[in-house]
């Protein structure tokens, strides 16, 4: 299982006649949990975090995440996420999320997400990683 991206079907599971438990995170220090709704065609993020990271769990819908490391700004990756996919973005990684369908996702952040902490920890950018990624092709 990839430590950065996986579908919950690939997670450790406990199943019995009642159903199943999927172990998504164990021994995790979670600073905040939020549920985010995104309309098809909307773009979220377009920033990077100095120390924070976050897991994204797709409850329903679909989105594409584009990333570029501060250390390798010319290398942009795209990951398409579907329902039940789990994806991690760490510190010092530019990222933007494009909802390709109406999407609901859960965001589990490493650090608390109160407004003061979030603003001091987050660096926004204006360019489009998606446009730069498509130029790479």
N, C-alpha and C positions, 0 to 999 in steps of 0.2 A: 504494500500500500504506500502510495506517495504521501509524504508527510505534509505537503503543501496543498494538495488537491486530491479529493477522493469523493466517491459517491457513498452514501450511507450503507448501501448493500455490501461494500467492501470493508466496513468497520467490523470490529469484534462484536459478536451478537450473542444474546441469550434468548433462546426461543423455547416456548412451551405452549400448552393448549390455550393460554390466555392471549398469546400474541408474541411480541418480540421487544427486546431492549437493544438499542444500537448504541454502543459506546463511542461517542464522538470525541470527547475530550476527557482525559483522566489526569489528575494532579495539575489542573490548570488554575492559574491565578487570573481571574476575570475581573477587570475593573468596571465594566458596565455591559449591559445587554440591552439592545434596542431592536424593535421591529420596524422595518422601513418599507413603505409602499412606494413603488415607482411606476409611473405610467409608461406605456410603450412609447419609445422614441426619446425618453428623458435621459439625461446624463447626470450622474452623481460623481462625487469625489473631485477629480482634477486637482489633486494635492498629494503631498507626501507628509509623513510623520517623522519627527526627529528621533523619538524613542518608542513610540506606540506601534502596535501591530493589531490586526483584527482578523477574526474568522468571519466568513460570510457563509450562511447556510440558506440555500434557496428553498423556500416553502412552496411557492408556486411561481410559474412564469419562466422567464429565460433572460439571461443577460450576458454580455461580453465584457470581460475585464481586460484592459490593456495596461501593461506594466513596463517600466523602464527603471533600472537601477541608477542611482546617482553616480555610481562608479563606471557604468557603461551606458551613457545616455543614448547612444546610437543603436542599441539593441533593444527592440520593443517586442514584447510577446503578447499574444492574444489567447485567452482561455474562454471558451464558451461554456457557460454554466446552465444546467437544467435543474428541474425539480430534484431535490434530495442531494445535490452536490454541495460540497463543503470545501472552502478555499481560503487560504491564508495569505495575507499581504503583510510583510514585515516593515520595520523602520527603514528609512532612506530609500524607499521604492516609490517612484511616481506611479500613481494609479488613477484610472478613471473607469467608471462602470456605465455601460450603455444598455438600457433595458430594451430588448428586442420584442418583448411582449409585456403586458401588464404583469408586474412582478412584486412579490412579497418576499423579503428576506430578513433573517435575523443576523444582527451584527454583534459579535462578542469581542470586545476590545480588551487589550492587555491592561491599559490604564483607565482610570476613571474618566468619564466623558462629561464632566461638568463644564459649563461654558468657558470659564477662565482657563482651565487646564487645556481644553481642546484648542482654544485659539492660540495659546502660547506654544503648543506642541505641533500645530498644523501649518504647513507652508503651501500656499496655493500657487498654481501656474495657469497661464492663459492659453498656451498652445494646445493642439489636439494630438494626443498619442495615437488615436485611431487614424487620423489623416497621415501621420508620419509612418505608421505601420503599413498602411495601404500603399504608400510610395515605395516601401521596401520590396513589395512583391514583384 
